[in-house]
Amino acid sequence: MSKLPSLPGKVWLVGAGPGDPDLLTLRAARLIMRAGLIVHDGLVDPAILALAGAKARLVSVAKSRSRHTLQQDEINALLVREALAGNEVVRLKGGDPFIFGRGGEEAEACRAAGVPVEVVPGISAAIGAAAAAQMPLTHRRSASIVSFVAGQCKGLSEQDWTGLAGKGRTLVIYMGLATADAIAEKLIADGLAPDVPVAVVENATRPGMRVLRSPLAGLGDLVARNKVKSPALIVIGEVAAESADEPLKTLALEALQ
């Protein structure tokens, strides 16, 4: 008599938020604490991983610009394989799974394999960074539109960012540290003024968070001179000059060197 196939487990795509464990949703925290298997990105804060149970398996699939622990197809296969083996898998991703988190690709892979999948949203890196810096991404005085783009993509110079930055608009760039010079050159070549305010938020919501400011033309120098490291976001637009104690119109931007 043939053995009946085991029922599949399940995959949860869980947003870990920008870093501070207190910013996890209640649902995310509960799933992390009860999980038997957590497959996590490299940017998930260790304090969040520390919430896992003592018997939980933690598998890192950390990615960097030049080195991936696993390629995306391999991550998809890992999630499907573990779920089909009957395991309940928490796929823990920095920020929100569906904002530059490749959560859509992983959900598609699960559905294609017949694996139940559920998405648990998280506070995105952009929203968390803006809140921690008290820098509104929209403001009645200065911005009614906000756009998110990835700065670490193939063919950066060929991407069409027309209308994403400028008067009344805020542009938030993920993964833009390595291409900061090219980003500034691209935007200025497309007509954006060199003195448009820029802010770089490093380690948002975490200990050691920094908010560094410059005109757009000095973005590459700002990143290099301050040795900014990931995780970090770049905010471009008038709101980048806003903070808790420095009004939008009076903030002195860092001078170009």
C-alpha positions in Angstrom: 0.0 0.0 0.0 1.5 3.3 -1.0 2.1 5.9 1.6 -0.2 8.9 1.5 1.6 12.2 0.8 2.0 14.5 3.8 0.1 17.7 3.7 2.2 20.7 2.9 3.2 23.1 5.6 2.9 26.9 5.1 5.0 29.9 4.4 4.6 33.3 6.0 6.3 36.2 4.3 6.8 38.5 7.3 7.9 42.1 7.4 10.5 42.7 10.1 10.2 46.5 9.8 13.2 48.9 9.8 15.1 47.4 12.7 13.7 48.3 16.1 11.9 45.2 17.5 9.3 47.5 19.1 8.1 48.3 15.5 7.1 44.8 14.7 3.4 44.1 14.2 1.9 41.9 16.9 1.3 39.3 14.3 4.9 39.3 13.2 6.2 39.1 16.7 3.9 36.1 17.5 5.0 34.2 14.4 8.6 34.8 15.1 8.3 33.6 18.7 6.5 30.4 17.7 8.4 29.6 14.5 10.2 26.3 14.0 12.1 27.6 11.0 13.0 31.2 10.2 14.6 32.0 6.9 15.9 35.6 7.2 17.6 38.4 5.3 20.9 39.8 6.5 19.4 43.2 7.4 17.0 41.8 10.0 18.2 43.1 13.3 19.8 40.6 15.7 17.4 41.9 18.4 14.5 40.6 16.3 16.1 37.3 15.7 16.6 37.0 19.4 12.8 36.7 19.8 12.8 33.3 18.2 12.4 30.2 20.4 15.4 28.3 21.7 14.6 25.3 19.3 13.9 27.4 16.2 16.2 26.9 13.2 17.5 30.1 11.8 18.7 30.1 8.2 20.4 33.2 6.8 20.0 34.0 3.1 21.8 37.3 3.4 22.5 39.3 0.2 25.0 42.0 -0.6 25.9 43.8 -3.8 28.8 41.5 -4.5 27.9 38.3 -2.6 24.6 36.3 -2.2 24.4 33.4 0.3 21.7 32.0 -2.0 20.4 33.2 -5.3 16.7 34.1 -5.4 15.7 31.0 -7.2 17.4 28.9 -4.5 15.6 30.8 -1.8 12.3 30.2 -3.5 13.2 26.5 -3.8 14.2 26.3 -0.1 10.9 27.8 1.1 8.9 25.4 -1.1 11.0 22.4 -0.1 10.6 23.0 3.6 6.9 23.7 3.3 6.3 20.5 1.3 8.1 18.6 4.0 5.4 19.7 6.3 7.2 22.6 8.0 5.7 26.0 8.9 8.2 28.5 7.6 8.6 32.2 8.6 10.4 34.1 5.8 11.6 37.1 7.6 12.4 40.2 5.5 13.6 43.7 6.4 10.9 46.4 6.1 7.9 45.2 4.1 8.0 42.0 2.0 6.4 43.7 -1.0 8.5 46.8 -1.2 11.8 45.8 -2.8 11.8 42.6 -0.8 11.1 40.2 -3.6 8.2 38.9 -1.6 6.1 38.8 -4.8 8.5 36.3 -6.4 8.5 34.1 -3.3 4.7 34.2 -3.1 4.5 33.2 -6.8 6.9 30.3 -6.2 4.8 29.0 -3.3 1.5 29.3 -5.1 3.0 27.5 -8.2 4.0 24.6 -5.9 0.7 24.4 -4.2 2.1 25.7 -0.9 -0.1 27.9 1.2 1.4 31.3 1.7 0.4 34.3 3.8 1.9 37.9 3.8 2.3 39.8 7.0 3.1 43.4 6.2 5.8 45.4 8.0 6.7 49.0 8.4 8.7 49.8 5.3 12.3 51.0 5.6 11.2 54.4 4.1 8.3 54.9 6.5 10.4 53.8 9.5 13.4 56.0 8.5 11.2 59.1 7.9 9.5 58.6 11.2 12.7 58.1 13.2 14.2 61.2 11.6 10.9 63.2 12.0 11.2 63.9 8.3 7.7 63.9 6.7 7.8 62.3 3.2 4.8 64.5 2.3 4.1 68.0 3.6 1.6 70.6 2.7 4.3 73.2 2.2 6.6 71.1 0.0 5.5 67.6 -1.2 2.2 66.0 -2.2 3.8 63.0 -4.1 6.3 60.4 -2.9 8.0 57.8 -5.0 10.2 54.8 -4.1 12.9 53.6 -6.5 15.8 51.1 -6.4 19.2 52.6 -7.0 21.0 49.3 -7.3 19.6 48.0 -10.6 21.2 47.1 -13.9 21.0 49.8 -16.5 20.6 52.6 -13.9 21.3 55.3 -16.5 18.6 54.0 -18.8 15.9 54.0 -16.2 13.3 56.7 -16.7 12.9 58.7 -13.5 11.2 61.6 -15.3 8.8 63.4 -12.9 9.8 61.4 -9.8 11.8 64.3 -8.2 11.4 68.0 -8.3 9.1 70.6 -6.9 6.3 69.2 -4.8 7.8 65.7 -4.9 9.8 63.4 -2.7 12.0 60.6 -4.1 13.2 57.8 -1.8 16.0 55.6 -3.1 16.6 52.2 -1.7 20.0 50.4 -2.2 21.6 53.6 -3.6 24.8 53.9 -1.6 27.1 52.2 -4.2 25.6 54.3 -7.0 25.2 57.6 -5.2 27.4 59.5 -7.6 25.6 58.1 -10.6 22.2 58.9 -9.0 23.1 62.5 -8.5 24.5 62.9 -12.0 21.5 61.2 -13.5 19.0 63.5 -11.7 21.0 66.7 -12.4 21.3 65.7 -16.1 17.5 65.2 -16.1 17.0 68.8 -14.9 16.9 68.6 -11.1 18.7 71.5 -9.4 22.1 70.7 -7.9 21.1 72.4 -4.6 18.0 70.3 -4.0 18.1 69.0 -0.4 19.2 65.4 0.2 19.2 63.3 3.4 20.8 60.0 3.9 19.4 58.0 6.8 21.6 55.2 8.1 20.5 52.5 10.5 17.1 54.0 10.8 15.3 53.2 14.2 18.4 51.4 15.5 21.2 52.4 17.9 23.8 54.5 16.0 21.2 55.9 13.6 22.6 58.9 11.6 20.9 61.5 9.4 23.3 63.2 7.0 22.4 66.1 4.8 23.8 67.7 1.6 22.7 69.3 -1.6 22.1 66.8 -4.4 25.4 67.6 -6.1 27.3 66.6 -3.0 25.5 63.2 -2.5 28.4 61.0 -3.6 30.9 62.9 -1.5 28.6 62.8 1.5 28.3 59.0 1.4 32.0 58.5 0.8 33.3 61.0 3.4 31.0 59.7 6.1 31.6 56.0 5.2 27.9 55.4 5.1 27.0 51.7 5.3 23.9 49.7 4.6 21.1 49.8 5.7 20.6 53.3 4.5 18.1 55.3 2.5 18.5 58.4 0.4 15.7 61.0 0.5 15.7 63.7 -2.2 13.4 66.8 -2.1 12.5 69.7 0.1 11.3 67.4 2.9 14.9 66.2 3.2 15.7 69.5 5.0 13.0 68.9 7.6 13.7 67.6 11.1 12.4 67.9 14.6 14.4 70.9 15.5 15.4 72.5 12.2 12.5 74.1 10.2 12.3 73.4 6.5 13.1 76.9 5.4 16.0 77.6 7.8 18.0 74.4 7.9 21.6 75.0 6.9 22.6 72.3 4.5 26.1 70.9 4.7 28.4 72.9 2.4 29.9 71.3 -0.7 33.6 70.6 -0.4 
